[in-house]
């Protein structure tokens, strides 16, 4: 089995995650931002390549959201432990807790559906995509020391809760299908 370009880009994104975290931990926020922006761009690029070059694969449908989740969860968790940020940029504990909890519940739900049904088709919803975008922008807002970051967090947390409930609804429906 040959890996297409889209899957190679997703794998590269996963490989960049530890470097992103290391630069956050060592308060090298500009380098962390550059890595994060490369990852964000590669997320768009690998999806575009997969669709336009007919490289959509089952591996890619798993790799892409895993790469996104690893990057975002790592970002939120790492940034919640950094002491070098101004107080207005430090996450209240509920922000990473809600974001990580939603993703963990989605992953557990997918595993349960797969174990009970023997298959699962993973398709991001529109609200899920919007939520991921706002989560990414929230991480960027801290790395660039955006002054209105707290407003952005409030929107991100609300979207995260709403999309989590939407995925719960979809998962329940999938379990109830014959």
Secondary structure as UniProt FT lines:
FT   HELIX           5..25
FT   TURN            26..27
FT   HELIX           29..52
FT   TURN            53..54
FT   HELIX           58..81
FT   HELIX           87..89
FT   HELIX           93..117
FT   HELIX           126..143
FT   TURN            144..145
FT   TURN            147..148
FT   HELIX           149..176
//
